[in-house]
Amino acid sequence: MPNESPDFNHLLVLPRLRIQNANAISSPLTWGFPSITAFTGLMHALQRRLGDQTPFEFRSVGVICHDLQAQVADQKHEISFNQTRNPVDKDGSTSAIVEEGRVHLDLTLVFGLRVAGMAHADPVALQQQARHMAEVLAGMRVAGGSVMPALSLSPRQTEPALLPWPLHYQLDEQARAWRRLSRRWLPGFALVARDELLASRLADLRAEAPEATLLDAWLDTAALTQRARRIKTPDDTEQIEWQIERPPGWIVPIPVGYAALSALHEAGAVARARDGGTSLRFVESVYSLGQWISPHRLRDATELMWWPDHDPATGLYRCRNAYRPPAPPPESAPTDLVDTLDDPDSPFHYV
């Protein structure tokens, strides 16, 4: 059974990381933003870099994107990646160009940690630990990209933090603390899982075509669909108007892990393996749907986090997220803008 939620008692916040030339090709079928597996891999790599003596155990990671600049060229309605010229071979011939997609990112990374023996650590000691881990990560690759200094931001905006979480407060005080923390990441968008949208779209397709598959639902959701609509003009003539169907929210297709294609091979059994001391198996990508959502729309830190999960019975390696969409408003909910402004729980309420 998959784990339903991540297990952590501290948050490591690394705000406003500038990542240069990260990998923009996240899977064989998607591009634009690195796969979430790149950040869970970074989490494990940082754990190993810190060594066995560290009291921190990395359990999950959350990603907030503040800016994205894909390194592409748009010519004659065709988008292509900007490529680099590789050095010539030993015989002087031109090296083959392997297509690489690159993107510059401005990210905030939030790690969920299990910390042993530091439940009542001094805040100064926690801050020192946060700075040390930020320095270690600055020398690593993030989704294949290099960590660059944020020259245009103040030190306060880029200061890392290690916070006990959940806070030992009353629930209302803890909710206020989360709201203050999440609003520090604005403007920005957090990536969360929306697996239920894929199941819902599959049910809609099968109502019309019973042979529809999950792949059909995934492709249909990811596609840009235009439909024609007849409209009447003031002179009683009909015209055709094309409208783009956009699902509510910023829904995107994403890879979420891998599915096994073979049995688990013993270490050294496969020739030319990258790591001869680790067992391996052949896999293919697993896809789902995600959504970019403003961090202040999340109810708590758990909804932000992604964590790796493995099912030995099926050979499924995938990343999971505990985000749950809010319940639809009741029919009596105010629909007028004036009513919304008067609602004290509304984010637009004026005090």
Secondary structure per residue as TSV (DSSP state, phi and psi in degrees):
chain	resnum	aa	ss	phi	psi
A	1	M	-	360.0	137.1
A	2	P	-	-70.5	150.7
A	3	N	-	-68.1	136.2
A	4	E	S	-87.6	-20.0
A	5	S	S	-157.6	152.6
A	6	P	-	-73.8	156.5
A	7	D	-	-116.2	106.8
A	8	F	-	-148.8	155.7
A	9	N	S	-129.1	3.8
A	10	H	E	-141.5	153.7
A	11	L	E	-116.8	127.6
A	12	L	E	-103.0	114.9
A	13	V	E	-107.4	120.7
A	14	L	E	-116.4	93.7
A	15	P	E	-85.4	149.1
A	16	R	E	53.9	55.3
A	17	L	E	-83.9	128.5
A	18	R	E	-94.4	115.9
A	19	I	E	-110.6	122.8
A	20	Q	E	-105.8	132.9
A	21	N	E	59.4	46.8
A	22	A	E	-73.8	163.3
A	23	N	E	-75.2	119.7
A	24	A	-	-92.8	-10.5
A	25	I	-	-96.3	97.8
A	26	S	-	-83.7	-17.5
A	27	S	S	-169.2	174.3
A	28	P	S	-62.7	-17.2
A	29	L	S	-119.0	-5.9
A	30	T	-	-133.6	155.5
A	31	W	-	-152.3	169.3
A	32	G	S	120.2	-51.6
A	33	F	S	-132.1	142.4
A	34	P	-	-57.7	151.7
A	35	S	-	-65.0	150.3
A	36	I	H	-65.0	-22.6
A	37	T	H	-66.2	-24.4
A	38	A	H	-65.6	-33.4
A	39	F	H	-84.7	-32.5
A	40	T	H	-68.4	-33.9
A	41	G	H	-65.8	-39.4
A	42	L	H	-61.2	-39.1
A	43	M	H	-59.8	-46.1
A	44	H	H	-68.2	-38.2
A	45	A	H	-65.0	-38.8
A	46	L	H	-66.8	-38.2
A	47	Q	H	-59.0	-45.0
A	48	R	H	-68.9	-37.5
A	49	R	H	-65.1	-33.4
A	50	L	H	-72.2	-23.2
A	51	G	-	91.9	173.6
A	52	D	T	-74.8	-17.2
A	53	Q	T	-82.4	-9.7
A	54	T	-	-72.6	141.8
A	55	P	S	-81.5	-1.0
A	56	F	E	-95.8	134.7
A	57	E	E	-119.9	114.3
A	58	F	E	-77.8	126.4
A	59	R	E	-114.5	-32.5
A	60	S	E	-156.8	167.5
A	61	V	E	-146.0	140.6
A	62	G	E	-118.1	147.0
A	63	V	E	-125.3	125.2
A	64	I	E	-120.7	123.5
A	65	C	E	-101.2	125.7
A	66	H	E	-99.4	-30.1
A	67	D	E	-156.0	150.2
A	68	L	E	-146.4	128.1
A	69	Q	E	-128.5	97.9
A	70	A	E	-71.5	133.7
A	71	Q	-	-86.9	82.2
A	72	V	E	-133.0	161.0
A	73	A	E	-119.0	133.3
A	74	D	E	-110.3	106.1
A	75	Q	E	-131.5	123.8
A	76	K	T	53.5	47.4
A	77	H	T	64.6	19.2
A	78	E	E	-121.2	129.9
A	79	I	E	-102.4	128.3
A	80	S	E	-134.0	152.1
A	81	F	E	-74.3	143.6
A	82	N	-	-73.2	125.1
A	83	Q	-	-108.8	156.9
A	84	T	-	-103.8	151.9
A	85	R	-	-86.8	119.6
A	86	N	-	-83.4	154.6
A	87	P	-	-61.7	155.2
A	88	V	-	-70.8	160.9
A	89	D	-	-73.2	178.3
A	90	K	T	-62.5	-31.7
A	91	D	T	-87.8	4.3
A	92	G	S	91.1	-3.3
A	93	S	-	-78.0	160.1
A	94	T	-	-73.5	133.4
A	95	S	-	-71.3	147.6
A	96	A	-	-67.2	140.3
A	97	I	-	-90.9	114.7
A	98	V	-	-92.7	119.7
A	99	E	-	-61.9	126.7
A	100	E	-	-127.5	131.3
A	101	G	-	-100.4	132.7
A	102	R	E	-126.5	152.2
A	103	V	E	-149.3	140.4
A	104	H	E	-95.0	134.5
A	105	L	E	-127.4	149.9
A	106	D	E	-121.6	107.4
A	107	L	E	-123.6	153.9
A	108	T	E	-117.4	124.5
A	109	L	E	-106.8	133.5
A	110	V	E	-123.0	116.9
A	111	F	E	-103.6	136.4
A	112	G	E	-92.9	123.4
A	113	L	E	-120.3	143.2
A	114	R	E	-98.2	121.5
A	115	V	E	-117.1	123.0
A	116	A	S	-100.7	133.1
A	117	G	S	77.9	11.1
A	118	M	-	-131.1	27.4
A	119	A	T	-62.5	-32.6
A	120	H	T	-120.1	35.8
A	121	A	-	-67.0	152.6
A	122	D	-	-66.0	138.4
A	123	P	H	-56.4	-32.9
A	124	V	H	-65.3	-40.5
A	125	A	H	-65.6	-40.0
A	126	L	H	-63.5	-39.2
A	127	Q	H	-66.2	-37.9
A	128	Q	H	-64.0	-40.6
A	129	Q	H	-63.7	-39.9
A	130	A	H	-63.0	-42.7
A	131	R	H	-65.8	-37.6
A	132	H	H	-64.0	-45.3
A	133	M	H	-67.1	-34.2
A	134	A	H	-65.4	-38.1
A	135	E	H	-66.9	-39.0
A	136	V	H	-64.5	-44.4
A	137	L	H	-66.2	-29.9
A	138	A	H	-63.1	-22.6
A	139	G	T	-95.6	10.5
A	140	M	S	-111.2	170.0
A	141	R	E	-90.8	135.5
A	142	V	E	-114.3	109.2
A	143	A	T	53.9	36.7
A	144	G	T	82.9	-3.4
A	145	G	E	-102.5	166.8
A	146	S	E	-97.9	141.9
A	147	V	E	-84.1	123.2
A	148	M	E	-112.3	152.2
A	149	P	-	-68.4	140.8
A	150	A	-	-87.0	87.1
A	151	L	T	-72.6	-26.1
A	152	S	T	-88.4	-0.9
A	153	L	S	-111.6	155.4
A	154	S	-	-77.0	155.5
A	155	P	T	-57.3	-30.4
A	156	R	T	-65.6	-35.0
A	157	Q	T	-73.2	-24.1
A	158	T	T	-108.5	9.4
A	159	E	-	-72.9	122.0
A	160	P	-	-70.1	162.2
A	161	A	E	-146.8	143.6
A	162	L	E	-121.5	112.3
A	163	L	E	-119.4	133.8
A	164	P	E	-62.4	133.7
A	165	W	S	-155.9	133.5
A	166	P	S	-74.1	150.4
A	167	L	-	-68.1	147.8
A	168	H	S	-86.1	59.3
A	169	Y	S	-119.7	177.3
A	170	Q	-	-67.4	158.9
A	171	L	H	-60.5	-38.5
A	172	D	H	-67.7	-37.9
A	173	E	H	-68.8	-36.8
A	174	Q	H	-66.1	-38.7
A	175	A	H	-63.7	-39.6
A	176	R	H	-66.1	-39.2
A	177	A	H	-62.5	-40.4
A	178	W	H	-66.1	-39.6
A	179	R	H	-62.7	-42.4
A	180	R	H	-63.6	-41.1
A	181	L	H	-67.8	-46.0
A	182	S	H	-67.3	-30.3
A	183	R	H	-73.5	-15.2
A	184	R	T	-69.3	-20.0
A	185	W	T	-93.2	10.9
A	186	L	-	-94.2	146.0
A	187	P	S	-76.0	140.2
A	188	G	-	178.7	168.9
A	189	F	E	-136.7	134.8
A	190	A	E	-98.0	142.1
A	191	L	E	-91.7	124.1
A	192	V	E	-129.2	163.3
A	193	A	E	-88.4	142.8
A	194	R	-	-132.9	57.7
A	195	D	H	-61.2	-31.5
A	196	E	H	-67.1	-25.7
A	197	L	H	-67.6	-34.7
A	198	L	H	-66.3	-43.0
A	199	A	H	-65.1	-37.9
A	200	S	H	-67.0	-41.0
A	201	R	H	-67.1	-35.3
A	202	L	H	-64.1	-40.1
A	203	A	H	-63.4	-39.1
A	204	D	H	-65.9	-41.1
A	205	L	H	-67.1	-39.8
A	206	R	H	-70.7	-18.6
A	207	A	H	-66.6	-28.3
A	208	E	H	-101.0	-36.5
A	209	A	-	-133.7	98.6
A	210	P	T	-60.5	-20.2
A	211	E	T	-86.3	4.0
A	212	A	-	-63.8	146.8
A	213	T	-	-116.4	174.2
A	214	L	H	-61.8	-34.9
A	215	L	H	-63.8	-40.4
A	216	D	H	-60.5	-43.7
A	217	A	H	-65.0	-40.3
A	218	W	H	-65.7	-45.1
A	219	L	H	-67.4	-37.6
A	220	D	H	-65.9	-38.5
A	221	T	H	-70.3	-36.2
A	222	A	H	-78.5	-19.6
A	223	A	S	-74.4	152.3
A	224	L	-	-92.5	107.7
A	225	T	E	-103.6	133.0
A	226	Q	E	-119.7	137.8
A	227	R	E	-127.8	146.2
A	228	A	E	-87.7	142.2
A	229	R	E	-136.7	135.1
A	230	R	E	-83.9	131.6
A	231	I	E	-129.1	151.6
A	232	K	E	-99.7	136.7
A	233	T	-	-91.3	166.5
A	234	P	T	-57.1	-25.3
A	235	D	T	-93.5	23.3
A	236	D	S	63.2	27.8
A	237	T	-	-106.1	158.1
A	238	E	E	-102.1	141.1
A	239	Q	E	-130.5	157.8
A	240	I	E	-100.3	126.1
A	241	E	E	-119.4	128.9
A	242	W	E	-94.0	129.4
A	243	Q	E	-123.4	140.5
A	244	I	E	-89.1	127.9
A	245	E	E	-84.4	115.4
A	246	R	-	-117.1	123.4
A	247	P	-	-68.7	152.5
A	248	P	S	-63.6	137.4
A	249	G	S	87.1	167.3
A	250	W	E	-93.7	84.1
A	251	I	E	-92.4	133.0
A	252	V	E	-135.8	147.2
A	253	P	E	-77.4	135.7
A	254	I	E	-139.5	149.0
A	255	P	E	-82.2	140.4
A	256	V	E	-123.7	3.8
A	257	G	E	158.2	-151.9
A	258	Y	E	-142.6	150.3
A	259	A	E	-118.7	138.8
A	260	A	E	-69.5	137.9
A	261	L	S	-108.3	-11.9
A	262	S	S	-144.3	173.4
A	263	A	-	-73.1	166.8
A	264	L	-	-78.8	119.0
A	265	H	B	-90.4	141.5
A	266	E	-	-66.6	156.5
A	267	A	T	-59.6	131.6
A	268	G	T	85.0	-5.0
A	269	A	-	-78.1	-23.1
A	270	V	S	-103.9	124.4
A	271	A	T	-68.4	145.0
A	272	R	T	62.1	26.3
A	273	A	-	-71.0	148.5
A	274	R	S	-63.9	-40.2
A	275	D	-	-121.4	106.7
A	276	G	T	-76.6	-6.5
A	277	G	T	-103.3	7.3
A	278	T	S	-126.8	135.7
A	279	S	-	-65.6	153.8
A	280	L	B	-148.1	165.8
A	281	R	-	-148.4	156.9
A	282	F	-	-86.2	139.3
A	283	V	E	-137.2	168.3
A	284	E	E	-131.1	160.5
A	285	S	E	-71.2	148.1
A	286	V	E	-113.6	135.8
A	287	Y	E	-119.3	155.0
A	288	S	E	-154.5	-162.4
A	289	L	E	-116.6	144.2
A	290	G	E	-128.3	172.3
A	291	Q	E	-140.9	137.5
A	292	W	E	-90.0	122.1
A	293	I	E	-134.8	145.6
A	294	S	-	-63.7	135.0
A	295	P	G	-57.6	-30.8
A	296	H	G	-73.5	-6.8
A	297	R	G	-84.6	-11.2
A	298	L	S	-80.7	145.0
A	299	R	S	-79.7	-31.5
A	300	D	S	-161.0	179.1
A	301	A	G	-67.0	-26.6
A	302	T	G	-61.0	-37.5
A	303	E	G	-69.0	-19.9
A	304	L	G	-80.7	-27.3
A	305	M	-	-82.9	143.6
A	306	W	E	-114.4	141.3
A	307	W	E	-142.2	148.4
A	308	P	E	-77.5	145.2
A	309	D	E	-139.6	143.7
A	310	H	E	-132.1	131.5
A	311	D	E	-113.4	101.4
A	312	P	T	-61.2	-29.6
A	313	A	T	-66.2	-38.6
A	314	T	T	-104.0	-8.9
A	315	G	T	69.0	32.8
A	316	L	E	-99.9	123.8
A	317	Y	E	-116.1	110.6
A	318	R	E	-145.7	159.4
A	319	C	E	-95.6	139.0
A	320	R	E	-120.3	156.4
A	321	N	E	-141.8	142.0
A	322	A	-	-98.2	18.4
A	323	Y	-	-66.3	135.9
A	324	R	-	-126.4	125.5
A	325	P	-	-64.7	150.0
A	326	P	-	-66.6	152.5
A	327	A	-	-65.5	145.9
A	328	P	-	-61.4	146.2
A	329	P	-	-66.4	149.6
A	330	P	-	-65.9	162.3
A	331	E	T	-62.5	-24.3
A	332	S	T	-85.8	3.8
A	333	A	S	-65.3	145.1
A	334	P	-	-66.3	136.4
A	335	T	-	-110.4	-17.0
A	336	D	S	-81.7	145.4
A	337	L	H	-62.5	-35.6
A	338	V	H	-64.8	-41.6
A	339	D	H	-63.4	-37.3
A	340	T	H	-66.2	-40.9
A	341	L	H	-66.3	-29.2
A	342	D	H	-82.2	-12.8
A	343	D	-	-74.5	119.3
A	344	P	T	-65.6	-21.3
A	345	D	T	-89.0	-2.8
A	346	S	S	-77.7	141.3
A	347	P	T	-65.7	-13.6
A	348	F	T	-97.6	5.4
A	349	H	-	-65.1	130.7
A	350	Y	-	-98.8	125.0
A	351	V	-	-103.1	360.0
